[in-house]
Amino acid sequence: MICGCAHAAFLCRLSHSLRENAKRHHGSGGNMYDLTLRVGILGLGRIGKQLLTSLLETTGMHPAQINISTRRPESSADCSERGVECYFDNIRLAAWADVLFLCFLPCNLASVGADLRTHLPKHCLVYSFITAVPPKRLANILGHSFILKPQYDFVTGETTDLWKSSYGIARALRDPVMIKASCPVEMSGGLSLDQKWVSGVLYSLLNICTSACLASRDTLVLINNLFQLKAPQEFTTQSYINSAHASSLSPDEPFPWINLIDVHMKDTPLSLFISRSPNIPAAISMAYKSTATTEKTQ
C-alpha cells in the first residue's frame, strides 16, 4: 500500500511538473497546457482512500484537481470537506481526467469496463491497482492501450519489518527511511518493482507531449530537465525509439505514440538504454527522493 501510493504520487508529481514547465517554456497554447493536471480516482475503498490522502498531502496538488467516482458518494462527506468533488458517474470521470486511477475490486471490472469503453480519451493515462488483471486483458476490456500497472513482488530473504509502522500512510510517505526504501529503482525491505514500470512512466511523459503535438526536440528538453540530465548523459531520440525510426524523425515532429501494453510485455529501446546507463536510475532516484522531500517541507 505504501509503495503503491508513493509511486502513484511520484507519477502525478512528474506529470504535473512536465505540464507546468511546458507552460513556462511554450505559453498557454496546445492541448496539454489548457489546464493543470486532472486526476480521477474510480473507487473509494481502502486503496482509493489511501491514494486520495497521499495525493492531497504529499504532492502539493489542489483538491480541485482531483475528482472521485464511487457508488456511494453520499458516504464521502469527508471528501467534500477537503474540497474534492465526489459523484457516481464513471463516464464523466473518464472524460474529465488526465490520469485515471482504477481502485475497485476485480469483480466490478465487467460493469465498470462497459461504462468506460469508448469514453476514455486517448490522452488519458489509466493507472490500475486492480489485482490479478494484467494490462493486456485490461486493454481489451477498455479498448484503450494507455495503461500503466505496477507489479510488486516479495524478495526472499529480506526483512519486511520496515513496513510495520503504526502511523498513517501520509506520515509514512514523509519518512526519509520509507522514501528511500520505496524508491522505484532501488527498493528495499523485502519488495521489488518490475522495472518495466519505470519505462512505462517515462513513455507516459513522452505520450503526454505527443498528445499536445509538441516537437520531439522540445519533448526531450522538458523530460531531461525533469531529471536534471545534461549531455552526454541524457535522453535522446534513440533512447526512446529504434534507430531506424529515430533517424527519420525530424526534431520539429512529435514523437510517435507509444503503446504502453508493448512496454509492459517486452524490452524496448528505453528499457535497454536504462539498463546500460547507470546515470539514468541515479537521476530517477534523485528526482523521487527530492520531490518527496520538497513536498514534505511545503
C-alpha positions in Angstrom: 0.0 0.0 0.0 2.8 2.4 0.9 4.8 1.7 -2.2 1.7 1.8 -4.4 0.6 5.2 -3.2 4.2 6.5 -3.2 4.8 5.5 -6.8 1.4 6.9 -7.9 2.1 10.2 -6.3 5.5 10.3 -8.0 3.9 9.8 -11.3 1.5 12.7 -10.6 4.3 14.9 -9.5 6.2 14.3 -12.7 3.2 14.8 -14.9 2.2 18.0 -13.1 5.8 19.4 -13.3 6.0 18.5 -17.0 2.8 20.5 -17.7 3.9 23.4 -15.6 7.4 23.5 -17.3 5.7 23.4 -20.7 3.5 26.3 -19.8 6.6 28.4 -18.9 8.5 27.5 -22.0 5.8 27.3 -24.6 3.0 29.5 -23.5 -0.7 28.6 -23.0 -1.4 27.1 -26.4 -2.0 23.4 -27.2 -3.9 20.5 -25.7 -1.5 20.0 -22.8 -1.4 23.4 -21.4 -5.0 24.5 -21.2 -5.5 23.0 -17.7 -3.4 21.8 -14.8 -3.2 18.1 -14.2 -6.6 16.5 -13.5 -6.7 13.2 -11.6 -9.6 10.9 -11.3 -10.0 8.1 -8.7 -12.5 5.4 -9.6 -13.5 3.6 -6.4 -13.2 4.8 -2.8 -12.4 1.6 -0.9 -9.3 1.2 1.1 -6.8 1.8 -1.7 -8.9 4.7 -3.1 -9.0 6.5 0.3 -5.3 6.0 0.9 -4.4 7.2 -2.5 -6.5 10.3 -2.1 -4.8 11.1 1.2 -1.4 10.5 -0.4 -2.1 12.9 -3.4 -3.5 15.6 -1.2 -0.8 15.5 1.5 2.4 14.6 -0.5 2.1 16.1 -4.0 1.0 19.7 -3.5 -2.0 19.1 -5.7 -5.1 21.3 -5.1 -8.2 19.4 -4.2 -10.0 20.8 -7.3 -7.5 18.8 -9.4 -9.0 15.6 -8.1 -12.4 14.0 -8.7 -13.8 10.7 -7.5 -16.5 8.4 -8.8 -17.9 6.0 -6.2 -21.1 4.0 -5.8 -21.9 5.8 -2.6 -20.9 9.4 -2.9 -23.3 10.3 -0.1 -21.0 8.4 2.3 -18.0 10.5 1.3 -18.7 13.7 3.2 -15.0 13.9 4.2 -14.0 14.3 0.6 -16.3 17.3 0.1 -15.0 18.8 3.3 -11.5 18.5 1.8 -12.6 20.2 -1.4 -12.6 17.1 -3.6 -15.7 16.6 -5.9 -17.2 13.2 -5.4 -20.1 11.7 -7.5 -21.2 8.4 -9.1 -20.6 8.8 -12.8 -17.8 6.8 -14.3 -18.2 8.1 -17.8 -18.0 11.7 -16.6 -14.8 11.0 -14.6 -13.2 9.2 -17.5 -13.9 12.1 -19.9 -12.5 14.7 -17.4 -9.3 13.0 -16.1 -5.8 13.2 -17.5 -4.8 10.3 -15.1 -7.4 7.8 -14.0 -6.7 5.5 -11.1 -8.7 2.3 -11.0 -9.2 1.4 -7.4 -12.1 -1.1 -7.4 -12.3 -4.8 -6.9 -11.8 -7.2 -9.9 -15.4 -8.4 -9.6 -16.6 -5.0 -10.7 -14.4 -4.8 -13.8 -17.0 -6.0 -16.3 -19.6 -3.4 -15.4 -17.0 -0.5 -15.0 -15.3 -1.6 -18.2 -18.6 -1.3 -20.1 -19.0 2.2 -18.7 -15.5 3.3 -19.7 -15.2 1.6 -23.1 -15.3 4.2 -25.9 -15.4 7.1 -23.4 -11.7 7.2 -22.5 -9.8 10.0 -24.4 -6.6 8.7 -26.0 -4.5 11.1 -23.8 -6.0 9.7 -20.5 -3.5 7.5 -18.7 -5.2 4.7 -16.9 -3.3 3.5 -13.8 -4.6 0.2 -12.5 -4.5 -1.0 -8.9 -6.8 -3.9 -9.8 -5.2 -7.2 -8.7 -5.0 -10.3 -11.0 -5.8 -8.4 -14.2 -2.8 -8.0 -16.5 -2.5 -4.9 -18.6 -3.2 -6.7 -21.9 -6.6 -8.0 -20.6 -7.5 -4.6 -19.2 -6.7 -3.0 -22.6 -9.0 -5.5 -24.3 -11.8 -4.7 -21.9 -11.4 -0.9 -22.0 -10.5 -0.6 -25.7 -7.6 1.6 -24.5 -3.8 1.0 -24.6 -2.5 3.9 -22.5 -2.4 1.8 -19.3 0.2 1.6 -16.6 0.1 -1.1 -13.9 2.8 -1.6 -11.2 3.9 -5.2 -10.5 5.3 -5.8 -7.0 7.0 -9.0 -5.8 8.4 -10.2 -2.5 12.2 -10.7 -2.3 13.2 -13.9 -0.5 15.5 -13.3 2.5 14.9 -9.6 3.0 13.2 -8.4 6.1 9.7 -6.7 5.8 9.7 -5.3 9.3 10.3 -1.8 7.8 6.7 -1.5 6.7 5.1 -2.4 10.0 4.6 1.1 11.1 1.7 2.1 13.3 1.2 5.6 11.8 -0.8 6.6 8.8 0.2 6.4 5.2 0.7 10.1 4.7 3.2 10.2 7.5 4.9 7.1 6.2 5.4 8.8 2.8 7.1 11.7 4.6 9.5 9.4 6.5 13.0 9.5 4.9 13.5 5.8 5.7 10.3 4.9 3.9 11.1 7.3 1.0 14.5 5.6 0.5 13.0 2.0 0.8 10.2 2.7 -1.7 12.4 4.3 -4.3 11.2 2.6 -7.6 14.7 2.0 -9.0 16.2 0.7 -5.7 13.5 -0.7 -3.5 14.4 -2.5 -0.3 12.5 -4.0 2.7 11.6 -7.3 1.0 9.8 -5.8 -2.0 10.7 -5.3 -5.7 9.1 -3.5 -8.5 9.1 -4.7 -12.1 11.4 -2.1 -13.9 9.1 -2.0 -16.9 7.0 0.3 -14.7 9.9 2.8 -14.8 10.0 2.6 -18.6 6.2 3.0 -18.6 6.3 6.2 -16.6 9.0 7.7 -18.9 7.0 6.7 -22.0 3.9 8.2 -20.4 5.7 11.5 -20.2 6.6 11.2 -23.8 3.0 10.4 -24.8 1.8 13.5 -22.8 4.0 15.6 -25.0 3.0 13.8 -28.2 -0.7 14.3 -27.4 0.0 18.0 -27.4 1.8 17.8 -30.7 5.0 19.0 -29.0 8.1 18.8 -31.2 10.4 15.9 -30.3 13.2 18.4 -29.7 11.1 20.2 -27.0 9.9 17.0 -25.5 13.4 15.8 -24.8 14.3 19.2 -23.3 11.4 19.0 -20.9 12.0 15.4 -19.9 15.7 15.9 -19.4 15.0 19.0 -17.3 12.7 17.0 -15.1 15.6 14.7 -14.1 18.3 17.3 -14.4 20.1 15.4 -17.2 22.6 17.0 -19.5 24.6 15.9 -22.5 26.1 13.4 -23.0 24.3 11.6 -20.2 20.7 12.4 -21.2 17.7 11.1 -23.0 17.9 11.3 -26.8 15.6 10.3 -29.6 17.4 7.0 -29.9 16.7 6.4 -26.1 13.0 6.2 -26.8 12.6 4.7 -30.3 14.6 2.4 -32.5 17.5 3.8 -34.6 15.7 3.4 -37.9 12.7 5.4 -36.8 14.8 7.9 -34.9 16.9 8.7 -38.0 13.8 9.6 -40.0 12.2 11.7 -37.2 12.5 15.5 -37.7 13.3 17.4 -34.5 10.2 19.5 -35.3 7.9 16.5 -35.4 6.3 14.9 -32.3 7.4 11.5 -31.2 5.2 8.6 -32.3 2.5 7.5 -29.8 3.8 4.6 -27.7 1.6 1.7 -26.9 2.2 1.0 -23.2 0.9 -2.5 -23.4 4.0 -3.3 -25.5 6.1 -1.6 -22.9 4.7 -3.9 -20.2 5.3 -7.1 -22.2 8.7 -6.8 -23.9 12.1 -5.0 -23.9 12.0 -1.6 -25.5 14.8 0.8 -26.7 14.2 2.8 -23.4 14.4 -0.2 -21.1 17.7 -1.3 -22.8 19.0 2.3 -22.6 18.2 2.5 -18.9 19.9 -0.9 -18.2 23.1 0.3 -19.9 23.1 3.8 -18.4 23.7 3.9 -14.6 23.2 7.6 -14.5 19.6 7.3 -15.5 18.4 5.2 -12.5 20.5 7.5 -10.3 18.7 10.6 -11.8 15.3 8.9 -11.3 16.2 8.1 -7.7 17.3 11.7 -7.0 14.1 13.0 -8.5 12.0 10.6 -6.5 13.7 11.5 -3.2 14.0 15.2 -3.8 10.3 15.7 -4.9 9.1 13.7 -1.9 11.4 15.8 0.4 10.3 19.0 -1.2 6.6 18.2 -0.7 7.3 17.2 2.8 8.7 20.6 3.7 5.9 22.6 2.0 
